[in-house]
Amino acid sequence: MTLSTSHRPPLADEITTKLREMIHSGEWPLQQRIPSETELMAGLGVSRGTLREAIKALAHSGMLEVRRGDGTYVRATSEISGAARRLYQDHTDEHILEVRVGLDTQAARLAARHATADDVAAMRALLAEREDAWHAADYARWARADWGFHERVAQASGNPLLHELYVSFGDVFHNDLLKQQRRSGFNGLPHEGHGELVDAVEAHDGDAAVASVHRNLNSCAEWLRE
């Protein structure tokens, strides 16, 4: 008689999968603290040890960050984004910008091909938010809106892998914006790579969209060289 072998994965793996799905779905947003251990243990019906093993696995992948005495925060929406965030720490701003050139230009070209009217409306709304925040001197909100705009262009590309890679730039991009904002004479509302880009996307003009991105990133490169 042959004994059947259970192929059910270990409980910790099941819980890791459930937590990953909560993050990927947006139920737990980026940069936000996840529920406490007590809440999660009760909601998932697992022991503290099993829960901690799952959280440790996602922290190792870069999706979660455990802050002693403060809680656990969402750092990335997938393992690929988490790995990319760790890699960026080991490279210069110039190297990161060079990679962004490739992603931004391809996102712009594809968005010009695939963006819907809703995508264009969302981009314009984010630019309006960016302008309002800049004039109100709310620079954290300005940076969030600026990043949100670029992320929406990547989403409109219709390529989910490109979008996921682009999202991984979030922290780096946001911090660079705030550094630039502190420079005397910095223009926080450039039309290149923003208003021009939306116009090109709406007109389905891929070449104009790419040209606008190049003008914007060239100005970023000049800032890095100063």
Phi and psi in degrees as GROMACS dihedral restraints (atoms count N, CA, C in turn):
[ dihedral_restraints ]
;  ai    aj    ak    al  type     phi  dphi    fc
    3     4     5     6     1   -96.0    20    10
    4     5     6     7     1   125.5    20    10
    6     7     8     9     1   -79.1    20    10
    7     8     9    10     1   134.7    20    10
    9    10    11    12     1   -74.3    20    10
   10    11    12    13     1   144.1    20    10
   12    13    14    15     1  -107.5    20    10
   13    14    15    16     1   129.3    20    10
   15    16    17    18     1   -74.5    20    10
   16    17    18    19     1   133.0    20    10
   18    19    20    21     1  -104.2    20    10
   19    20    21    22     1    13.0    20    10
   21    22    23    24     1   -69.0    20    10
   22    23    24    25     1   130.8    20    10
   24    25    26    27     1   -67.2    20    10
   25    26    27    28     1   157.8    20    10
   27    28    29    30     1   -56.0    20    10
   28    29    30    31     1   151.3    20    10
   30    31    32    33     1   -58.6    20    10
   31    32    33    34     1   -38.9    20    10
   33    34    35    36     1   -61.2    20    10
   34    35    36    37     1   -36.0    20    10
   36    37    38    39     1   -67.3    20    10
   37    38    39    40     1   -38.6    20    10
   39    40    41    42     1   -63.4    20    10
   40    41    42    43     1   -42.6    20    10
   42    43    44    45     1   -68.9    20    10
   43    44    45    46     1   -38.0    20    10
   45    46    47    48     1   -58.2    20    10
   46    47    48    49     1   -44.0    20    10
   48    49    50    51     1   -62.6    20    10
   49    50    51    52     1   -42.6    20    10
   51    52    53    54     1   -63.3    20    10
   52    53    54    55     1   -44.0    20    10
   54    55    56    57     1   -64.8    20    10
   55    56    57    58     1   -40.7    20    10
   57    58    59    60     1   -59.9    20    10
   58    59    60    61     1   -41.8    20    10
   60    61    62    63     1   -65.4    20    10
   61    62    63    64     1   -37.4    20    10
   63    64    65    66     1   -62.6    20    10
   64    65    66    67     1   -38.6    20    10
   66    67    68    69     1   -71.7    20    10
   67    68    69    70     1   -48.7    20    10
   69    70    71    72     1   -63.3    20    10
   70    71    72    73     1   -33.7    20    10
   72    73    74    75     1   -76.2    20    10
   73    74    75    76     1   -14.3    20    10
   75    76    77    78     1    91.9    20    10
   76    77    78    79     1     1.0    20    10
   78    79    80    81     1   -59.8    20    10
   79    80    81    82     1   -34.5    20    10
   81    82    83    84     1  -113.0    20    10
   82    83    84    85     1   103.5    20    10
   84    85    86    87     1   -70.6    20    10
   85    86    87    88     1   158.4    20    10
   87    88    89    90     1   -57.6    20    10
   88    89    90    91     1   143.0    20    10
   90    91    92    93     1    71.4    20    10
   91    92    93    94     1     0.3    20    10
   93    94    95    96     1   -98.7    20    10
   94    95    96    97     1   153.2    20    10
   96    97    98    99     1   -79.7    20    10
   97    98    99   100     1   136.9    20    10
   99   100   101   102     1   -81.8    20    10
  100   101   102   103     1   166.9    20    10
  102   103   104   105     1   -57.3    20    10
  103   104   105   106     1   159.7    20    10
  105   106   107   108     1   -67.0    20    10
  106   107   108   109     1   163.3    20    10
  108   109   110   111     1   -56.2    20    10
  109   110   111   112     1   -43.0    20    10
  111   112   113   114     1   -60.3    20    10
  112   113   114   115     1   -44.8    20    10
  114   115   116   117     1   -63.7    20    10
  115   116   117   118     1   -43.6    20    10
  117   118   119   120     1   -68.5    20    10
  118   119   120   121     1   -39.8    20    10
  120   121   122   123     1   -60.6    20    10
  121   122   123   124     1   -41.9    20    10
  123   124   125   126     1   -70.2    20    10
  124   125   126   127     1   -43.1    20    10
  126   127   128   129     1   -68.6    20    10
  127   128   129   130     1   -35.3    20    10
  129   130   131   132     1   -95.9    20    10
  130   131   132   133     1   -13.4    20    10
  132   133   134   135     1    68.5    20    10
  133   134   135   136     1    42.1    20    10
  135   136   137   138     1  -129.3    20    10
  136   137   138   139     1   166.3    20    10
  138   139   140   141     1   -79.8    20    10
  139   140   141   142     1   165.1    20    10
  141   142   143   144     1   -60.9    20    10
  142   143   144   145     1   -40.4    20    10
  144   145   146   147     1   -63.1    20    10
  145   146   147   148     1   -43.8    20    10
  147   148   149   150     1   -64.3    20    10
  148   149   150   151     1   -43.6    20    10
  150   151   152   153     1   -61.8    20    10
  151   152   153   154     1   -44.9    20    10
  153   154   155   156     1   -65.2    20    10
  154   155   156   157     1   -33.4    20    10
  156   157   158   159     1   -65.4    20    10
  157   158   159   160     1   -40.2    20    10
  159   160   161   162     1   -67.8    20    10
  160   161   162   163     1   -43.3    20    10
  162   163   164   165     1   -64.8    20    10
  163   164   165   166     1   -38.9    20    10
  165   166   167   168     1   -61.2    20    10
  166   167   168   169     1   -40.1    20    10
  168   169   170   171     1   -64.1    20    10
  169   170   171   172     1   -41.3    20    10
  171   172   173   174     1   -75.8    20    10
  172   173   174   175     1   -28.2    20    10
  174   175   176   177     1   -69.0    20    10
  175   176   177   178     1   -39.5    20    10
  177   178   179   180     1   -64.0    20    10
  178   179   180   181     1   -34.1    20    10
  180   181   182   183     1   -78.4    20    10
  181   182   183   184     1   -11.8    20    10
  183   184   185   186     1    95.8    20    10
  184   185   186   187     1     0.5    20    10
  186   187   188   189     1   -79.2    20    10
  187   188   189   190     1   -31.2    20    10
  189   190   191   192     1  -121.0    20    10
  190   191   192   193     1   155.9    20    10
  192   193   194   195     1  -130.7    20    10
  193   194   195   196     1   121.1    20    10
  195   196   197   198     1   -92.6    20    10
  196   197   198   199     1   119.2    20    10
  198   199   200   201     1  -108.8    20    10
  199   200   201   202     1   111.1    20    10
  201   202   203   204     1   -58.6    20    10
  202   203   204   205     1   127.7    20    10
  204   205   206   207     1    82.8    20    10
  205   206   207   208     1    -1.8    20    10
  207   208   209   210     1  -125.5    20    10
  208   209   210   211     1   -33.4    20    10
  210   211   212   213     1   128.9    20    10
  211   212   213   214     1  -169.0    20    10
  213   214   215   216     1  -117.7    20    10
  214   215   216   217     1   132.2    20    10
  216   217   218   219     1  -118.5    20    10
  217   218   219   220     1   150.7    20    10
  219   220   221   222     1   -79.6    20    10
  220   221   222   223     1   124.4    20    10
  222   223   224   225     1  -110.8    20    10
  223   224   225   226     1   -22.8    20    10
  225   226   227   228     1  -157.3    20    10
  226   227   228   229     1   154.9    20    10
  228   229   230   231     1   -90.6    20    10
  229   230   231   232     1    -4.1    20    10
  231   232   233   234     1  -159.2    20    10
  232   233   234   235     1   167.4    20    10
  234   235   236   237     1   -63.4    20    10
  235   236   237   238     1   -37.0    20    10
  237   238   239   240     1   -65.8    20    10
  238   239   240   241     1   -38.7    20    10
  240   241   242   243     1   -67.8    20    10
  241   242   243   244     1   -40.0    20    10
  243   244   245   246     1   -63.0    20    10
  244   245   246   247     1   -42.9    20    10
  246   247   248   249     1   -64.4    20    10
  247   248   249   250     1   -40.4    20    10
  249   250   251   252     1   -63.5    20    10
  250   251   252   253     1   -41.2    20    10
  252   253   254   255     1   -59.6    20    10
  253   254   255   256     1   -40.3    20    10
  255   256   257   258     1   -68.0    20    10
  256   257   258   259     1   -38.0    20    10
  258   259   260   261     1   -63.8    20    10
  259   260   261   262     1   -37.7    20    10
  261   262   263   264     1   -61.4    20    10
  262   263   264   265     1   -27.7    20    10
  264   265   266   267     1   -64.9    20    10
  265   266   267   268     1   -21.7    20    10
  267   268   269   270     1   -98.8    20    10
  268   269   270   271     1     7.4    20    10
  270   271   272   273     1  -128.2    20    10
  271   272   273   274     1   158.8    20    10
  273   274   275   276     1   -78.0    20    10
  274   275   276   277     1   163.8    20    10
  276   277   278   279     1   -61.2    20    10
  277   278   279   280     1   -35.2    20    10
  279   280   281   282     1   -64.1    20    10
  280   281   282   283     1   -42.5    20    10
  282   283   284   285     1   -64.3    20    10
  283   284   285   286     1   -41.3    20    10
  285   286   287   288     1   -64.6    20    10
  286   287   288   289     1   -41.2    20    10
  288   289   290   291     1   -63.9    20    10
  289   290   291   292     1   -38.9    20    10
  291   292   293   294     1   -62.0    20    10
  292   293   294   295     1   -37.3    20    10
  294   295   296   297     1   -69.7    20    10
  295   296   297   298     1   -38.9    20    10
  297   298   299   300     1   -61.8    20    10
  298   299   300   301     1   -34.2    20    10
  300   301   302   303     1   -56.5    20    10
  301   302   303   304     1   -46.1    20    10
  303   304   305   306     1   -63.6    20    10
  304   305   306   307     1   -46.3    20    10
  306   307   308   309     1   -68.4    20    10
  307   308   309   310     1   -43.6    20    10
  309   310   311   312     1   -63.9    20    10
  310   311   312   313     1   -44.6    20    10
  312   313   314   315     1   -67.2    20    10
  313   314   315   316     1   -40.9    20    10
  315   316   317   318     1   -68.0    20    10
  316   317   318   319     1   -39.3    20    10
  318   319   320   321     1   -62.0    20    10
  319   320   321   322     1   -42.2    20    10
  321   322   323   324     1   -64.6    20    10
  322   323   324   325     1   -45.0    20    10
  324   325   326   327     1   -63.2    20    10
  325   326   327   328     1   -43.7    20    10
  327   328   329   330     1   -70.5    20    10
  328   329   330   331     1   -35.6    20    10
  330   331   332   333     1   -64.5    20    10
  331   332   333   334     1   -37.2    20    10
  333   334   335   336     1   -62.6    20    10
  334   335   336   337     1   -25.5    20    10
  336   337   338   339     1   -88.3    20    10
  337   338   339   340     1   -36.9    20    10
  339   340   341   342     1  -113.4    20    10
  340   341   342   343     1   -12.9    20    10
  342   343   344   345     1   -61.6    20    10
  343   344   345   346     1   141.3    20    10
  345   346   347   348     1   -95.5    20    10
  346   347   348   349     1   172.2    20    10
  348   349   350   351     1   -61.0    20    10
  349   350   351   352     1   -35.3    20    10
  351   352   353   354     1   -65.8    20    10
  352   353   354   355     1   -38.8    20    10
  354   355   356   357     1   -61.2    20    10
  355   356   357   358     1   -46.9    20    10
  357   358   359   360     1   -62.7    20    10
  358   359   360   361     1   -42.8    20    10
  360   361   362   363     1   -62.2    20    10
  361   362   363   364     1   -40.6    20    10
  363   364   365   366     1   -65.5    20    10
  364   365   366   367     1   -40.5    20    10
  366   367   368   369     1   -61.9    20    10
  367   368   369   370     1   -45.4    20    10
  369   370   371   372     1   -65.5    20    10
  370   371   372   373     1   -35.9    20    10
  372   373   374   375     1   -64.6    20    10
  373   374   375   376     1   -39.6    20    10
  375   376   377   378     1   -67.9    20    10
  376   377   378   379     1   -36.0    20    10
  378   379   380   381     1   -68.4    20    10
  379   380   381   382     1   -35.8    20    10
  381   382   383   384     1   -65.9    20    10
  382   383   384   385     1   -40.5    20    10
  384   385   386   387     1   -63.0    20    10
  385   386   387   388     1   -42.1    20    10
  387   388   389   390     1   -60.8    20    10
  388   389   390   391     1   -45.0    20    10
  390   391   392   393     1   -65.1    20    10
  391   392   393   394     1   -44.3    20    10
  393   394   395   396     1   -61.2    20    10
  394   395   396   397     1   -43.6    20    10
  396   397   398   399     1   -66.3    20    10
  397   398   399   400     1   -38.2    20    10
  399   400   401   402     1   -63.4    20    10
  400   401   402   403     1   -46.5    20    10
  402   403   404   405     1   -68.0    20    10
  403   404   405   406     1   -25.1    20    10
  405   406   407   408     1   -86.5    20    10
  406   407   408   409     1     0.6    20    10
  408   409   410   411     1    59.4    20    10
  409   410   411   412     1    27.6    20    10
  411   412   413   414     1   -95.7    20    10
  412   413   414   415     1    82.7    20    10
  414   415   416   417     1   -73.7    20    10
  415   416   417   418     1   -27.3    20    10
  417   418   419   420     1   -66.0    20    10
  418   419   420   421     1   -42.8    20    10
  420   421   422   423     1   -68.1    20    10
  421   422   423   424     1   -38.2    20    10
  423   424   425   426     1   -59.4    20    10
  424   425   426   427     1   -45.5    20    10
  426   427   428   429     1   -65.3    20    10
  427   428   429   430     1   -39.5    20    10
  429   430   431   432     1   -63.7    20    10
  430   431   432   433     1   -41.8    20    10
  432   433   434   435     1   -68.1    20    10
  433   434   435   436     1   -39.2    20    10
  435   436   437   438     1   -62.9    20    10
  436   437   438   439     1   -47.7    20    10
  438   439   440   441     1   -63.2    20    10
  439   440   441   442     1   -42.3    20    10
  441   442   443   444     1   -58.1    20    10
  442   443   444   445     1   -36.4    20    10
  444   445   446   447     1   -62.6    20    10
  445   446   447   448     1   -49.8    20    10
  447   448   449   450     1   -64.4    20    10
  448   449   450   451     1   -38.1    20    10
  450   451   452   453     1   -65.2    20    10
  451   452   453   454     1   -34.7    20    10
  453   454   455   456     1   -69.5    20    10
  454   455   456   457     1   -34.9    20    10
  456   457   458   459     1   -61.7    20    10
  457   458   459   460     1   -44.8    20    10
  459   460   461   462     1   -62.5    20    10
  460   461   462   463     1   -39.7    20    10
  462   463   464   465     1   -63.5    20    10
  463   464   465   466     1   -39.2    20    10
  465   466   467   468     1   -69.9    20    10
  466   467   468   469     1   -11.4    20    10
  468   469   470   471     1   -63.1    20    10
  469   470   471   472     1   -24.6    20    10
  471   472   473   474     1    82.6    20    10
  472   473   474   475     1     3.1    20    10
  474   475   476   477     1  -108.6    20    10
  475   476   477   478     1   104.0    20    10
  477   478   479   480     1   -64.4    20    10
  478   479   480   481     1   -30.2    20    10
  480   481   482   483     1   -70.5    20    10
  481   482   483   484     1   -43.7    20    10
  483   484   485   486     1   -59.8    20    10
  484   485   486   487     1   -43.3    20    10
  486   487   488   489     1   -61.1    20    10
  487   488   489   490     1   -42.9    20    10
  489   490   491   492     1   -65.0    20    10
  490   491   492   493     1   -41.9    20    10
  492   493   494   495     1   -63.5    20    10
  493   494   495   496     1   -40.4    20    10
  495   496   497   498     1   -65.3    20    10
  496   497   498   499     1   -42.0    20    10
  498   499   500   501     1   -58.2    20    10
  499   500   501   502     1   -30.2    20    10
  501   502   503   504     1   -65.3    20    10
  502   503   504   505     1   -15.0    20    10
  504   505   506   507     1   -81.4    20    10
  505   506   507   508     1    -4.3    20    10
  507   508   509   510     1   -46.6    20    10
  508   509   510   511     1   -56.8    20    10
  510   511   512   513     1   -63.8    20    10
  511   512   513   514     1   -43.8    20    10
  513   514   515   516     1   -62.4    20    10
  514   515   516   517     1   -46.8    20    10
  516   517   518   519     1   -62.2    20    10
  517   518   519   520     1   -46.2    20    10
  519   520   521   522     1   -61.5    20    10
  520   521   522   523     1   -44.8    20    10
  522   523   524   525     1   -66.5    20    10
  523   524   525   526     1   -37.7    20    10
  525   526   527   528     1   -64.8    20    10
  526   527   528   529     1   -39.4    20    10
  528   529   530   531     1   -60.2    20    10
  529   530   531   532     1   -44.3    20    10
  531   532   533   534     1   -67.8    20    10
  532   533   534   535     1   -33.1    20    10
  534   535   536   537     1   -64.7    20    10
  535   536   537   538     1   -44.6    20    10
  537   538   539   540     1   -64.2    20    10
  538   539   540   541     1   -38.9    20    10
  540   541   542   543     1   -58.5    20    10
  541   542   543   544     1   -30.9    20    10
  543   544   545   546     1   -78.1    20    10
  544   545   546   547     1    -7.7    20    10
  546   547   548   549     1   -76.2    20    10
  547   548   549   550     1   140.0    20    10
  549   550   551   552     1   -64.2    20    10
  550   551   552   553     1   131.6    20    10
  552   553   554   555     1    81.6    20    10
  553   554   555   556     1     5.0    20    10
  555   556   557   558     1   -66.4    20    10
  556   557   558   559     1   134.9    20    10
  558   559   560   561     1   -93.9    20    10
  559   560   561   562     1   109.4    20    10
  561   562   563   564     1   -84.7    20    10
  562   563   564   565     1    -0.3    20    10
  564   565   566   567     1  -129.7    20    10
  565   566   567   568     1    53.9    20    10
  567   568   569   570     1   -66.3    20    10
  568   569   570   571     1   141.9    20    10
  570   571   572   573     1   -80.9    20    10
  571   572   573   574     1   -30.0    20    10
  573   574   575   576     1   -65.5    20    10
  574   575   576   577     1   134.9    20    10
  576   577   578   579     1    73.7    20    10
  577   578   579   580     1     6.3    20    10
  579   580   581   582     1  -134.3    20    10
  580   581   582   583     1   -91.3    20    10
  582   583   584   585     1   -59.2    20    10
  583   584   585   586     1   -44.7    20    10
  585   586   587   588     1   -60.4    20    10
  586   587   588   589     1   -39.8    20    10
  588   589   590   591     1   -64.9    20    10
  589   590   591   592     1   -43.9    20    10
  591   592   593   594     1   -62.2    20    10
  592   593   594   595     1   -42.5    20    10
  594   595   596   597     1   -58.6    20    10
  595   596   597   598     1   -42.8    20    10
  597   598   599   600     1   -67.8    20    10
  598   599   600   601     1   -40.5    20    10
  600   601   602   603     1   -62.9    20    10
  601   602   603   604     1   -44.2    20    10
  603   604   605   606     1   -63.5    20    10
  604   605   606   607     1   -34.0    20    10
  606   607   608   609     1   -84.0    20    10
  607   608   609   610     1    -0.7    20    10
  609   610   611   612     1    57.8    20    10
  610   611   612   613     1    38.0    20    10
  612   613   614   615     1  -105.1    20    10
  613   614   615   616     1    92.3    20    10
  615   616   617   618     1   -62.6    20    10
  616   617   618   619     1   -40.1    20    10
  618   619   620   621     1   -64.2    20    10
  619   620   621   622     1   -42.8    20    10
  621   622   623   624     1   -66.7    20    10
  622   623   624   625     1   -36.7    20    10
  624   625   626   627     1   -63.0    20    10
  625   626   627   628     1   -45.3    20    10
  627   628   629   630     1   -65.2    20    10
  628   629   630   631     1   -41.2    20    10
  630   631   632   633     1   -61.8    20    10
  631   632   633   634     1   -38.3    20    10
  633   634   635   636     1   -66.1    20    10
  634   635   636   637     1   -40.4    20    10
  636   637   638   639     1   -62.5    20    10
  637   638   639   640     1   -43.2    20    10
  639   640   641   642     1   -61.6    20    10
  640   641   642   643     1   -41.0    20    10
  642   643   644   645     1   -62.7    20    10
  643   644   645   646     1   -41.3    20    10
  645   646   647   648     1   -67.4    20    10
  646   647   648   649     1   -46.4    20    10
  648   649   650   651     1   -72.1    20    10
  649   650   651   652     1   -27.4    20    10
  651   652   653   654     1   -64.2    20    10
  652   653   654   655     1   -37.5    20    10
  654   655   656   657     1   -68.1    20    10
  655   656   657   658     1   -34.6    20    10
  657   658   659   660     1   -65.1    20    10
  658   659   660   661     1   -39.9    20    10
  660   661   662   663     1   -64.7    20    10
  661   662   663   664     1   -38.6    20    10
  663   664   665   666     1   -64.0    20    10
  664   665   666   667     1   -38.1    20    10
  666   667   668   669     1   -63.9    20    10
  667   668   669   670     1   -40.5    20    10
  669   670   671   672     1   -66.1    20    10
  670   671   672   673     1   -31.2    20    10
  672   673   674   675     1   -77.8    20    10
  673   674   675   676     1   -16.7    20    10
